[in-house]
Amino acid sequence: MDPSGTSSFLSKCKFTADAVINYDRPVYTTTDSFYITDVLADGTYYYAIKAVDEAGNVSPYRIRKIVARGAPSPLDKVNYSFIPSGDTASIYLYWDASSESDINRYNIYCNTGSGDINYASPTGYVLAPGTSWTSDVLPSGNWKFNVRCVDASGFEEVNFKNEISCTVDNTSGKPAPPTSVTATPIANGDMRIRWKTSTSSDIKKYTIYKGIYASGITYASGIDVPKPSYPVTYMSHDISGLTEGIMWGFVVRATNEAGVQETNTNIASGIPDSTAPSGVSSITATETRGGRVVSI
């Protein structure tokens, strides 16, 4: 439309069974292009626009239908708990599902351990009907999180009421300990120590400490086992030179690249045994041949 010498009039009316567009009272008059910036409640609207020149000539109306739908309602509440990992922690968020039927996902937002939450882009999301999310292991800081609902049309609500704050204290810098440690007797009186590796990413080595179970573990010195250069879920190491017939205890601790060792005291125990079983006193073999048994 050439706006020169022309005025445009826009009328609107929310559509209901008995509603019509009010052509007698335009809501906008302009001689240029314009944008509709109304904040509309949910519903169906009809907009009509016409052009009028300086002589008073009127063009036919052009009518457009707009279906307005607001963003979904926010969740009632977001809860959280800590998942310990050595001296650090992950944050576990959980909530009751939205009561709205067309929720597509829940967007997760957080800060970086200080300051305000960054709402420019979500840290993660959970597709409906999921109602929980777990962070990575977090460094020390004052962490903030929020969860916002997104419907099937892509509309996201913008609540701030569900922001939560929690403090992760990792001032010790210790790595997460290994888990699932076992001590199994093997041949020649040796013990095989096996463990699930630490969840920390910067592990340099593991150290096995041992002691007679009744007397306690000796932490003054241990057996170092370097971390492999390739990813592994479990590791093991065989220990020899143990007094047989008594129970030994073993503790495996992780040390990171900075040289910091965690201090778990989870003991695995076992009794070394090199005694061979008694030999077989006699052997009898029979062979079936030609329908008769021949003793050997």
Residue frames as qw, qx, qy, qz and C-alpha x, y, z in Angstrom:
[[0.000, 0.887, 0.461, 0.000, 0.00, 0.00, 0.00],
 [0.364, 0.380, -0.030, 0.850, 1.30, 3.49, -0.89],
 [0.281, -0.597, -0.586, 0.470, 0.65, 5.53, 2.25],
 [0.145, -0.044, 0.116, 0.982, 0.94, 8.87, 0.43],
 [0.378, -0.091, -0.146, -0.910, -2.33, 10.75, 0.95],
 [0.689, -0.216, -0.614, -0.319, -3.93, 7.66, 2.43],
 [0.379, -0.431, 0.588, -0.570, -5.04, 6.80, 5.93],
 [0.522, -0.039, -0.845, -0.113, -5.47, 3.23, 7.15],
 [0.562, -0.399, 0.273, -0.671, -8.03, 2.30, 9.77],
 [0.386, 0.085, -0.915, 0.080, -7.89, -0.87, 11.82],
 [0.657, -0.365, 0.129, -0.648, -10.78, -2.27, 13.79],
 [0.297, 0.159, -0.933, 0.129, -10.82, -5.35, 15.98],
 [0.706, -0.312, 0.131, -0.623, -13.26, -7.40, 17.93],
 [0.207, -0.242, 0.937, -0.141, -12.79, -10.62, 19.88],
 [0.512, -0.017, -0.640, -0.573, -14.83, -13.25, 18.08],
 [0.324, 0.057, 0.835, -0.441, -17.70, -14.88, 19.92],
 [0.262, 0.414, 0.857, 0.162, -20.96, -16.32, 18.66],
 [0.134, 0.869, 0.477, -0.007, -22.63, -12.91, 18.63],
 [0.293, -0.715, 0.130, 0.621, -19.63, -10.58, 18.22],
 [0.632, 0.675, 0.250, 0.286, -18.85, -8.62, 15.11],
 [0.520, 0.036, -0.002, 0.853, -16.10, -6.27, 14.08],
 [0.036, -0.838, -0.341, 0.425, -16.83, -2.72, 15.18],
 [0.531, 0.403, 0.337, 0.664, -16.40, -0.79, 11.97],
 [0.052, -0.921, -0.255, -0.291, -17.62, 2.49, 13.48],
 [0.404, -0.886, 0.228, -0.011, -14.75, 2.94, 15.88],
 [0.773, 0.451, -0.359, 0.266, -11.29, 2.28, 14.43],
 [0.749, -0.624, -0.019, 0.223, -8.62, 1.45, 16.97],
 [0.534, -0.349, 0.305, 0.707, -5.69, 2.63, 14.84],
 [0.485, 0.860, 0.155, -0.023, -5.26, 5.34, 12.22],
 [0.546, -0.499, 0.387, 0.550, -1.95, 5.70, 10.42],
 [0.543, 0.785, -0.144, -0.261, -0.40, 6.94, 7.20],
 [0.188, 0.615, -0.765, -0.027, 2.43, 4.41, 7.35],
 [0.713, -0.021, -0.700, -0.039, 3.03, 0.73, 7.92],
 [0.413, -0.549, 0.437, -0.580, 2.47, -0.43, 11.47],
 [0.382, 0.056, -0.914, 0.125, 2.69, -3.43, 13.74],
 [0.671, -0.546, -0.248, -0.436, -0.02, -4.72, 16.02],
 [0.283, 0.349, -0.711, 0.540, 1.44, -4.77, 19.52],
 [0.675, -0.438, 0.018, -0.593, -1.64, -5.62, 21.54],
 [0.015, -0.203, 0.936, -0.288, -1.22, -8.06, 24.40],
 [0.651, -0.118, -0.370, -0.652, -4.17, -10.36, 23.81],
 [0.599, -0.203, 0.665, -0.397, -5.89, -12.72, 26.16],
 [0.252, 0.008, 0.938, 0.239, -6.52, -16.23, 24.86],
 [0.498, 0.577, 0.484, -0.429, -9.15, -16.23, 22.13],
 [0.498, 0.349, 0.577, 0.545, -9.91, -15.65, 18.46],
 [0.019, 0.687, 0.093, -0.720, -9.72, -12.13, 17.02],
 [0.551, 0.578, 0.467, 0.381, -10.66, -10.62, 13.67],
 [0.202, -0.569, 0.074, 0.793, -8.86, -7.54, 12.39],
 [0.507, 0.700, 0.460, 0.204, -10.16, -5.46, 9.47],
 [0.309, -0.486, 0.159, 0.802, -8.15, -2.80, 7.63],
 [0.469, 0.752, 0.434, 0.162, -9.23, -0.33, 4.96],
 [0.411, -0.090, 0.143, 0.896, -7.55, 2.51, 3.07],
 [0.142, 0.880, 0.430, -0.146, -9.09, 5.98, 2.73],
 [0.511, 0.264, 0.156, 0.803, -7.67, 8.61, 0.36],
 [0.108, -0.192, -0.204, 0.954, -7.81, 12.39, 0.70],
 [0.342, -0.128, -0.401, -0.840, -10.98, 12.55, -1.38],
 [0.593, -0.124, 0.476, -0.638, -12.71, 10.21, 1.04],
 [0.789, 0.207, -0.469, -0.340, -12.74, 7.19, -1.24],
 [0.610, -0.436, 0.598, -0.283, -12.71, 3.97, 0.78],
 [0.372, 0.309, -0.848, -0.218, -11.20, 0.66, -0.20],
 [0.840, -0.277, -0.374, -0.277, -12.83, -2.65, 0.71],
 [0.558, -0.652, 0.466, -0.217, -11.86, -4.07, 4.08],
 [0.637, 0.292, -0.711, 0.058, -9.29, -6.82, 4.28],
 [0.739, -0.535, 0.159, -0.378, -9.99, -9.09, 7.21],
 [0.456, 0.382, -0.774, 0.218, -7.46, -11.20, 9.07],
 [0.833, -0.473, -0.185, -0.220, -8.11, -13.82, 11.71],
 [0.212, 0.539, -0.684, 0.444, -5.74, -14.14, 14.67],
 [0.829, -0.416, -0.364, -0.084, -5.90, -16.93, 17.21],
 [0.008, 0.700, -0.504, 0.505, -4.19, -15.75, 20.38],
 [0.881, -0.336, -0.332, 0.019, -2.94, -18.21, 22.89],
 [0.246, -0.867, 0.371, -0.223, -0.93, -17.29, 25.93],
 [0.327, 0.439, -0.810, 0.212, 2.09, -19.10, 27.35],
 [0.690, -0.325, -0.647, -0.030, 1.46, -22.04, 29.71],
 [0.522, -0.804, 0.077, -0.274, 1.17, -21.56, 33.44],
 [0.191, 0.599, -0.725, 0.283, 4.34, -22.08, 35.50],
 [0.613, -0.134, -0.765, 0.145, 4.90, -25.06, 37.76],
 [0.557, -0.780, -0.214, -0.189, 3.64, -24.83, 41.32],
 [0.476, -0.789, 0.388, 0.023, 7.07, -25.53, 42.80],
 [0.731, 0.472, -0.473, 0.137, 10.52, -26.86, 41.90],
 [0.768, -0.608, 0.201, -0.022, 12.35, -29.00, 44.48],
 [0.536, 0.639, -0.531, 0.150, 15.99, -30.00, 44.68],
 [0.838, -0.512, 0.180, 0.056, 18.39, -32.28, 46.51],
 [0.033, 0.766, -0.627, -0.136, 22.14, -32.90, 46.47],
 [0.990, 0.109, -0.080, 0.033, 23.74, -36.00, 44.98],
 [0.415, -0.784, 0.420, 0.192, 27.15, -36.24, 46.71],
 [0.871, 0.435, -0.105, 0.203, 30.18, -37.06, 44.60],
 [0.617, 0.102, -0.317, 0.713, 33.24, -37.02, 46.81],
 [0.212, -0.467, -0.350, 0.784, 33.48, -33.51, 48.17],
 [0.177, 0.065, -0.317, -0.930, 31.45, -32.09, 45.29],
 [0.409, 0.362, 0.746, -0.382, 27.83, -32.64, 44.33],
 [0.027, -0.271, -0.651, -0.709, 25.35, -32.76, 41.51],
 [0.345, 0.141, 0.355, -0.857, 21.98, -31.05, 41.86],
 [0.016, 0.301, 0.927, 0.223, 18.83, -33.10, 41.34],
 [0.326, 0.075, 0.064, -0.940, 15.76, -31.05, 40.38],
 [0.051, -0.302, -0.939, -0.155, 12.27, -32.54, 40.52],
 [0.308, 0.094, 0.115, -0.940, 8.73, -31.23, 40.23],
 [0.501, 0.388, 0.727, -0.265, 5.10, -32.24, 39.78],
 [0.310, 0.272, 0.653, 0.635, 4.00, -32.36, 36.15],
 [0.187, 0.070, -0.059, -0.978, 2.18, -29.35, 34.74],
 [0.440, 0.368, 0.704, -0.419, -1.60, -29.60, 34.87],
 [0.484, 0.608, -0.155, -0.610, -1.80, -28.39, 31.25],
 [0.890, 0.162, 0.423, -0.054, -2.29, -31.07, 28.63],
 [0.722, 0.670, 0.026, 0.170, -0.08, -29.72, 25.85],
 [0.330, -0.833, 0.414, 0.159, 3.27, -29.32, 27.62],
 [0.805, 0.519, -0.283, 0.050, 6.11, -30.33, 25.31],
 [0.718, 0.134, -0.420, 0.538, 9.12, -29.89, 27.57],
 [0.455, -0.873, -0.104, 0.139, 10.57, -28.20, 30.61],
 [0.521, 0.666, -0.240, 0.477, 13.53, -25.87, 30.06],
 [0.722, -0.540, -0.196, 0.384, 16.23, -25.79, 32.74],
 [0.271, 0.835, -0.130, 0.461, 18.10, -22.55, 33.42],
 [0.741, -0.533, -0.176, 0.368, 20.99, -21.86, 35.79],
 [0.015, 0.961, -0.271, -0.045, 23.79, -19.45, 36.56],
 [0.705, 0.477, -0.473, 0.226, 27.52, -20.28, 36.53],
 [0.684, -0.227, -0.510, 0.470, 27.99, -20.64, 40.28],
 [0.201, -0.411, -0.273, 0.847, 27.59, -16.92, 40.93],
 [0.150, 0.132, -0.252, -0.947, 25.36, -14.08, 39.82],
 [0.640, 0.249, 0.260, -0.679, 21.93, -14.31, 38.27],
 [0.688, 0.211, 0.691, 0.070, 20.42, -17.06, 36.16],
 [0.024, 0.321, -0.537, -0.780, 21.14, -16.79, 32.44],
 [0.590, 0.436, 0.579, -0.356, 17.78, -16.94, 30.70],
 [0.300, 0.604, -0.427, -0.603, 19.25, -16.32, 27.24],
 [0.664, 0.224, -0.653, -0.287, 19.44, -20.05, 26.55],
 [0.866, -0.410, 0.079, -0.276, 18.53, -23.13, 28.60],
 [0.225, -0.583, 0.780, -0.036, 21.18, -25.27, 30.25],
 [0.019, 0.002, 0.989, 0.149, 19.13, -28.35, 29.40],
 [0.605, -0.050, -0.093, -0.790, 15.59, -29.57, 29.02],
 [0.274, 0.024, 0.942, -0.194, 13.36, -32.48, 29.96],
 [0.352, -0.112, -0.617, -0.695, 10.76, -33.73, 27.51],
 [0.643, -0.115, 0.351, -0.670, 7.30, -34.26, 28.95],
 [0.588, -0.708, -0.238, -0.311, 6.21, -36.37, 30.75],
 [0.671, 0.038, -0.461, 0.579, 9.59, -36.34, 32.52],
 [0.352, -0.884, -0.143, -0.275, 9.67, -34.47, 35.84],
 [0.665, -0.671, 0.174, 0.278, 13.30, -34.52, 36.99],
 [0.590, 0.734, -0.206, 0.267, 16.78, -33.45, 35.88],
 [0.772, -0.521, 0.054, 0.360, 20.31, -33.99, 37.23],
 [0.182, 0.939, -0.280, -0.084, 23.17, -31.56, 36.68],
 [0.728, 0.378, -0.453, 0.349, 26.78, -32.45, 36.03],
 [0.661, -0.454, -0.319, 0.505, 29.10, -32.51, 39.05],
 [0.089, 0.941, 0.119, 0.304, 29.37, -28.83, 39.97],
 [0.490, 0.234, -0.387, 0.745, 32.36, -26.83, 41.23],
 [0.237, -0.466, -0.546, 0.655, 32.07, -24.72, 44.35],
 [0.019, -0.194, -0.239, -0.951, 29.68, -21.81, 44.10],
 [0.333, 0.335, 0.543, -0.695, 26.29, -20.35, 44.86],
 [0.038, 0.110, 0.820, 0.560, 24.16, -22.00, 42.21],
 [0.453, 0.324, 0.318, -0.767, 20.71, -20.92, 41.06],
 [0.094, 0.120, 0.905, 0.398, 18.25, -22.92, 38.97],
 [0.504, 0.301, 0.267, -0.764, 14.80, -22.50, 37.48],
 [0.268, 0.192, 0.903, 0.274, 12.42, -24.61, 35.40],
 [0.375, 0.367, 0.009, -0.851, 10.04, -23.13, 32.82],
 [0.614, 0.324, 0.715, -0.088, 7.24, -24.85, 30.91],
 [0.146, 0.344, -0.513, -0.773, 7.11, -24.87, 27.10],
 [0.714, 0.301, 0.469, -0.424, 3.94, -25.93, 25.30],
 [0.707, 0.233, 0.608, 0.277, 3.50, -27.77, 22.00],
 [0.409, 0.874, 0.212, 0.153, 3.35, -24.47, 20.11],
 [0.632, 0.283, -0.173, 0.701, 6.72, -23.39, 21.48],
 [0.219, -0.803, 0.013, -0.555, 5.37, -20.82, 23.93],
 [0.587, -0.045, -0.608, 0.533, 7.42, -20.60, 27.13],
 [0.388, -0.879, -0.258, -0.100, 6.22, -19.09, 30.37],
 [0.409, 0.581, -0.307, 0.633, 8.61, -16.64, 32.03],
 [0.652, -0.727, -0.191, -0.098, 8.30, -17.25, 35.76],
 [0.264, 0.590, -0.553, 0.526, 10.88, -16.15, 38.32],
 [0.653, -0.522, 0.206, -0.509, 9.00, -17.50, 41.33],
 [0.993, -0.113, -0.011, -0.021, 10.48, -21.00, 41.07],
 [0.426, 0.672, -0.502, 0.337, 14.12, -19.91, 41.22],
 [0.859, -0.501, -0.076, 0.076, 16.06, -21.94, 43.76],
 [0.175, 0.811, -0.497, 0.254, 19.48, -21.27, 45.30],
 [0.942, -0.327, 0.003, 0.078, 21.94, -23.78, 46.73],
 [0.050, -0.856, 0.515, 0.008, 25.59, -23.74, 47.75],
 [0.967, 0.129, -0.159, 0.153, 28.12, -26.33, 46.61],
 [0.311, -0.859, 0.407, -0.006, 31.26, -26.35, 48.77],
 [0.952, 0.204, -0.045, 0.226, 34.28, -27.96, 47.16],
 [0.063, -0.942, 0.322, -0.077, 36.97, -25.93, 48.87],
 [0.712, -0.433, 0.535, 0.138, 39.03, -29.07, 49.53],
 [0.418, 0.633, -0.507, -0.410, 39.32, -29.79, 45.82],
 [0.417, -0.235, 0.878, -0.028, 39.22, -33.52, 46.52],
 [0.389, 0.112, -0.702, -0.586, 38.19, -35.94, 43.76],
 [0.843, -0.158, 0.015, -0.513, 35.30, -38.35, 44.02],
 [0.425, -0.422, 0.799, -0.059, 36.34, -41.71, 45.51],
 [0.366, 0.111, -0.846, -0.370, 36.28, -45.04, 43.70],
 [0.705, -0.148, 0.290, -0.630, 33.34, -47.27, 44.54],
 [0.963, 0.100, -0.064, -0.240, 32.38, -50.97, 44.58],
 [0.123, 0.646, -0.743, 0.127, 35.77, -52.05, 45.96],
 [0.968, -0.157, -0.027, -0.192, 36.21, -55.83, 46.37],
 [0.095, -0.639, 0.762, -0.047, 39.03, -58.06, 47.66],
 [0.955, 0.110, -0.052, -0.270, 39.13, -61.59, 46.22],
 [0.560, -0.505, 0.636, 0.166, 41.67, -64.35, 47.07],
 [0.762, 0.554, -0.272, -0.197, 43.49, -65.78, 44.05],
 [0.951, 0.060, -0.209, 0.219, 46.23, -68.38, 43.55],
 [0.629, 0.263, -0.343, 0.646, 49.54, -68.33, 45.45],
 [0.403, -0.538, -0.483, 0.561, 48.13, -66.43, 48.42],
 [0.131, 0.083, 0.156, 0.975, 47.59, -63.22, 46.46],
 [0.181, 0.638, 0.604, -0.442, 44.57, -60.90, 46.71],
 [0.229, 0.362, 0.498, 0.754, 42.94, -59.19, 43.74],
 [0.019, 0.550, 0.390, -0.739, 41.62, -55.71, 44.54],
 [0.177, 0.410, 0.643, 0.623, 39.01, -54.41, 42.10],
 [0.010, 0.559, 0.406, -0.723, 37.13, -51.10, 42.04],
 [0.347, 0.771, 0.474, 0.244, 34.88, -48.89, 39.97],
 [0.463, 0.161, -0.008, 0.872, 36.77, -45.80, 38.89],
 [0.067, -0.489, -0.347, 0.797, 36.14, -42.29, 40.19],
 [0.347, 0.778, 0.516, 0.090, 33.56, -40.08, 38.48],
 [0.115, -0.870, 0.138, 0.459, 36.04, -37.17, 38.59],
 [0.756, 0.651, 0.033, 0.052, 37.62, -36.45, 35.22],
 [0.250, 0.838, -0.429, 0.225, 41.11, -35.44, 36.39],
 [0.870, -0.437, 0.229, -0.012, 42.28, -38.60, 38.18],
 [0.241, 0.742, -0.625, -0.034, 46.01, -39.30, 38.02],
 [0.380, 0.212, -0.891, 0.130, 46.30, -42.49, 40.08],
 [0.781, -0.484, -0.166, -0.357, 44.75, -44.78, 42.67],
 [0.112, 0.494, -0.759, 0.410, 46.49, -45.85, 45.87],
 [0.806, -0.298, -0.476, -0.187, 45.74, -49.11, 47.68],
 [0.161, -0.552, 0.613, -0.541, 46.26, -49.12, 51.45],
 [0.775, -0.132, -0.603, -0.134, 46.21, -52.36, 53.41],
 [0.178, -0.466, 0.649, -0.575, 46.32, -53.68, 56.93],
 [0.200, -0.161, -0.958, 0.131, 45.32, -56.65, 59.05],
 [0.302, -0.575, -0.497, -0.576, 41.60, -56.16, 59.41],
 [0.603, -0.632, -0.462, 0.154, 41.55, -56.48, 63.20],
 [0.531, -0.377, -0.111, 0.751, 44.31, -53.89, 63.60],
 [0.195, 0.873, 0.162, -0.416, 43.19, -51.31, 61.03],
 [0.698, 0.632, 0.135, 0.308, 44.48, -49.92, 57.74],
 [0.533, -0.475, 0.113, 0.691, 47.96, -48.40, 57.50],
 [0.408, 0.880, 0.242, 0.035, 47.83, -45.14, 55.56],
 [0.364, -0.748, 0.318, 0.454, 51.52, -44.23, 55.93],
 [0.016, 0.412, -0.710, -0.571, 52.32, -45.88, 52.60],
 [0.759, 0.343, 0.413, -0.369, 50.39, -47.55, 49.85],
 [0.519, 0.042, 0.704, 0.484, 50.59, -49.15, 46.42],
 [0.272, 0.567, -0.077, -0.774, 50.11, -46.68, 43.57],
 [0.521, 0.327, 0.748, 0.250, 48.20, -47.80, 40.47],
 [0.003, 0.258, -0.250, -0.933, 48.35, -45.26, 37.60],
 [0.590, 0.530, 0.381, -0.474, 45.15, -44.41, 35.79],
 [0.609, 0.210, 0.610, 0.461, 45.21, -45.78, 32.20],
 [0.045, -0.263, 0.259, 0.928, 45.43, -43.34, 29.32],
 [0.307, -0.203, -0.676, -0.638, 42.17, -44.75, 27.92],
 [0.561, -0.318, 0.157, -0.748, 38.73, -44.71, 29.56],
 [0.392, -0.054, -0.916, 0.070, 37.91, -47.62, 31.88],
 [0.587, -0.554, -0.179, -0.563, 35.01, -48.28, 34.19],
 [0.863, -0.500, 0.071, -0.028, 36.73, -50.84, 36.44],
 [0.341, 0.681, -0.614, 0.207, 40.35, -51.40, 37.46],
 [0.923, -0.382, -0.039, -0.034, 42.12, -54.11, 39.46],
 [0.223, 0.711, -0.619, 0.246, 45.49, -54.86, 41.00],
 [0.906, -0.185, -0.378, 0.044, 46.94, -58.05, 42.53],
 [0.215, -0.787, 0.459, -0.353, 48.75, -57.86, 45.88],
 [0.857, 0.045, -0.495, 0.137, 51.19, -60.53, 47.06],
 [0.360, 0.310, -0.582, 0.660, 53.27, -61.14, 50.19],
 [0.531, -0.479, 0.089, -0.694, 50.33, -61.26, 52.59],
 [0.158, -0.196, 0.898, -0.360, 50.21, -63.45, 55.68],
 [0.468, -0.155, -0.715, -0.496, 47.76, -66.22, 54.97],
 [0.425, -0.350, -0.821, 0.151, 44.89, -67.41, 57.09],
 [0.125, -0.517, -0.455, 0.714, 43.99, -64.02, 58.54],
 [0.291, 0.815, 0.488, 0.117, 41.64, -61.35, 57.24],
 [0.369, -0.126, 0.117, 0.914, 43.13, -58.32, 55.53],
 [0.210, 0.833, 0.418, -0.295, 41.46, -55.00, 54.83],
 [0.447, 0.114, 0.383, 0.801, 42.01, -52.77, 51.80],
 [0.149, 0.833, 0.298, -0.441, 41.10, -49.16, 51.00],
 [0.523, 0.310, 0.415, 0.676, 41.46, -47.60, 47.54],
 [0.035, -0.808, -0.210, 0.549, 41.80, -43.81, 47.27],
 [0.570, 0.659, 0.302, 0.387, 41.89, -41.56, 44.20],
 [0.357, -0.569, 0.061, 0.738, 44.41, -38.76, 43.59],
 [0.495, 0.828, 0.258, -0.052, 43.82, -36.03, 41.00],
 [0.669, 0.522, 0.000, 0.528, 46.26, -34.28, 38.67],
 [0.081, -0.850, 0.186, -0.486, 46.75, -31.53, 41.26],
 [0.386, 0.264, -0.766, 0.441, 48.06, -34.13, 43.72],
 [0.468, -0.263, 0.381, -0.753, 45.02, -33.95, 46.00],
 [0.303, -0.045, -0.950, -0.055, 43.91, -37.29, 47.40],
 [0.621, -0.443, -0.159, -0.626, 40.43, -37.98, 48.73],
 [0.062, -0.374, 0.786, -0.489, 40.14, -39.64, 52.14],
 [0.813, -0.179, -0.227, -0.505, 37.45, -42.32, 51.97],
 [0.240, -0.405, 0.831, -0.297, 37.63, -45.19, 54.47],
 [0.882, 0.118, -0.007, -0.457, 35.54, -47.80, 52.67],
 [0.267, -0.476, 0.838, 0.018, 37.18, -51.14, 53.49],
 [0.875, 0.191, -0.321, -0.309, 37.05, -54.30, 51.38],
 [0.444, -0.544, 0.690, -0.174, 38.28, -57.46, 53.11],
 [0.908, 0.231, -0.294, -0.188, 39.39, -61.00, 52.30],
 [0.704, -0.523, 0.479, 0.041, 41.57, -63.89, 53.50],
 [0.420, 0.624, -0.613, -0.243, 44.53, -64.93, 51.30],
 [0.856, -0.151, 0.474, -0.140, 44.97, -68.66, 50.76],
 [0.347, 0.614, -0.642, -0.300, 47.68, -70.52, 48.84],
 [0.469, -0.185, 0.850, -0.151, 46.90, -74.01, 50.15],
 [0.407, 0.165, -0.691, -0.574, 46.21, -76.35, 47.27],
 [0.842, -0.149, 0.097, -0.509, 43.37, -78.84, 47.60],
 [0.627, -0.291, 0.722, 0.008, 44.11, -82.49, 48.37],
 [0.219, 0.347, -0.739, -0.535, 45.09, -84.58, 45.36],
 [0.853, 0.042, -0.170, -0.492, 42.88, -87.26, 43.89],
 [0.567, -0.431, 0.692, -0.121, 43.55, -90.60, 45.59],
 [0.465, 0.036, 0.846, 0.258, 42.56, -92.85, 42.70],
 [0.423, 0.407, -0.257, -0.768, 41.24, -92.67, 39.16],
 [0.507, 0.168, 0.845, 0.035, 38.98, -95.21, 37.51],
 [0.364, 0.425, -0.309, -0.769, 38.12, -94.95, 33.85],
 [0.613, 0.212, 0.760, -0.046, 35.85, -97.20, 31.84],
 [0.187, 0.347, -0.518, -0.759, 35.50, -97.53, 28.14],
 [0.739, 0.317, 0.479, -0.352, 32.48, -98.90, 26.29],
 [0.173, 0.492, -0.685, -0.508, 33.55, -100.92, 23.28],
 [0.377, 0.046, -0.855, -0.352, 31.57, -103.35, 21.28],
 [0.681, -0.438, -0.330, -0.485, 28.79, -103.39, 23.83],
 [0.812, -0.370, -0.374, 0.253, 31.06, -104.38, 26.73],
 [0.240, -0.950, 0.157, -0.123, 32.83, -102.36, 29.44],
 [0.801, 0.221, -0.307, 0.465, 36.60, -102.48, 29.58],
 [0.500, -0.846, -0.047, 0.180, 38.30, -101.25, 32.78],
 [0.559, 0.635, -0.231, 0.481, 41.45, -99.14, 32.44]]
